[in-house]
């Protein structure tokens, strides 16, 4: 599983799965990863862990599933692991306790204006890849990809970018 993130090829992740129609679409096109926003009621794409479990049963096994969370608690980590996700994508704060308790590979999300934190994340063995957000996270706005030029050669880097749900849903 870890080797696929080390692969230097671009990976596609579609985030914001909320219903069976979304799952049907991704099962047709088979992106590398799909994301489910959990425990973040501010997002209009947020779903309950129970909804996620129901949808996970319908996902093609070729697609890796990602629980997308903001500053999770250890209890939320346990629920995500129990639900059967392949990865956890963490935005915001990761406490030492959450990091130690997490058994899933972590995709660490952070703002491109915080690239100086990359060395800190590189030192953590559970962090298997990165998701770089624009200065306005979740907006679907792009950023200057040349900001990543100095880190493209690092093995762990997975320069994923969320595709705005509003732009893809027709």
Number of C-alpha atoms within 10 A of each C-alpha: 10 12 10 12 19 15 13 16 10 11 15 16 21 23 23 24 21 19 14 15 11 18 19 14 12 19 16 10 9 20 16 16 19 23 23 27 24 22 19 16 11 7 12 11 16 20 19 14 19 11 15 23 15 13 18 19 12 12 19 15 11 11 17 18 23 26 27 24 23 16 15 21 17 16 11 16 20 15 13 24 17 11 17 16 20 17 22 25 22 22 19 13 12 15 13 8 10 18 18 11 14 16 14 21 19 22 24 21 22 21 17 20 12 11 13 9 12 14 9 8 15 17 9 11 10 18 21 24 23 23 21 24 24 20 15 12 16 15 14 16 14 14 16 8 11 9 12 15 8 8 14 14 10 11 15 20 23 23 21 19 22 22 18 15 17 10 8 8 8 5
